[in-house]
Amino acid sequence: MRVEIIEILSDNYAYLLIDDESRQALAVDPAEVSPVMIRAEHMGVSLVGILTTHKHWDHAGGNVEMAGKIPGLMVYGGRIDDVAGCTEQLDDGAEVQLGKIKISALHTPGHTAGSTCYYCTEGDESQGVVFTGDTMFVGGCGRIFECTPADLYNSLMKLGQLPATTQVYVGHEYTLKNLEFASAQEAGNQDLQQFVEWAKEQRLQRKATVPSTMINEWRINPFLRSGGAEMKSICPGCTMPELVFAELRRR
């Protein structure tokens, strides 16, 4: 199992999930079709489908065009998300197979009602990857549409239960802004300070800040950490982590 990172539009990420044995690949959120197809050709892999994290144009906007160029292309998306060009609607827990790679759909409402993340493993779950779209970013999370803060908080908790070594591939390069915001909320978090400097260096070198890992997110992502004692000062008197999360999201 291999993941190719493709920068598209102004700050989006698309990906190729590659099964090396079959030389087949799934494109993740290929909103800009040409660079994704060119990368697939360069890698010598055949595109057999699309994994769509949610319906917004900057994630699903290339589905119909790519399907028009590749006969028989499967387009996967969440059942209730009205994904453009979708040929197979997935419920929570549904599985897709790409060669030896098992892909599990995780319904993660919050950004949209049908947002879906994709957890991918090839035998060893300690080596899994997850594509989170606009549900979880490095050090942050997406804006809330169609749902409640509690919905998005619960979706982050669902992702947070994945193995600590899970590699996290997100939908946008928002990392530096996210970490600067997080640092302002948690000035004493040394992990955050280190990650801010790392993110600055990565961007100076025009390098991506993905993948993160789930254990890193538990260290640096204030939205994921909303239930921790160290976050209570964000919302004095709040008795539920969802309320702390909502206050963070409001800011």
C-alpha positions, 0 to 999 in steps of 0.5 A: 500500500502506498499513497501519492500526495498531489497538490491541486487547486489553491490549497487542496490535497488529492491522493492516489491510494496504490496497490503495488501488486495489482498496479491499481489505484483509487483517486481520493478527492480528485477535484482537479483531474489532469494532475491526478491522471498525469501522476497516475500515468507517471506512477504506472498505475491504472485508476479504477475508482474515486473515493470522495470524502464529501460533496463540496466542489473542491473535493467532488468537482472532478468526479464526472470529468474523470469518469468520462475519461475512464470507462467503468470507473467506480465513484464512491461516496457517503450515502446521504451526501449527494456526491457528484457522479457517485456510482456506489453509495457507502454506509458507515462500515461498508468496505471496498477492496483494492487488491490487498487493501481493505478500505472501510468507510467511516461516516463522520458527519459535521462538515457535511451530513454525509461526510465520509472518511476512509480507513485503509489497511493491508493486513497490519492495522498498525500501518493503516492510513485514513483520508479525512477530507475536511473532517480532520485537518493537521491540528484542526477540523473543518467548518460545520455545515448541515450539522451540530458541533456535537456531530463534528466532535463525535466524528473526531472522537471516532477518528481518534479511536483509530490506532495511534500509528495511523497516518492521517491524510487531510483535505487541505494544507491549513497546517500552519494556520491551524497550529498558530491558532492552537498555540494561542489556545494552549500556550504551554503546549511544547509539542505545539511549539515544536510542530509550528516550527516544523510546519514553517520549515516544511512550507518554506521548502514547499513541502507538504505537511501530510501525513500526520499521525493519530498520535500526533493529533492527540498531542497538537489538535485542540479540537480532538483534545477538547475533553482534556483537563488542560482545555477546560480554561477555554470554556470555564464552567462547561461540563461537557467536552462538546461545549468546549469544542463548540467554543473552540470552533466559534473562535 
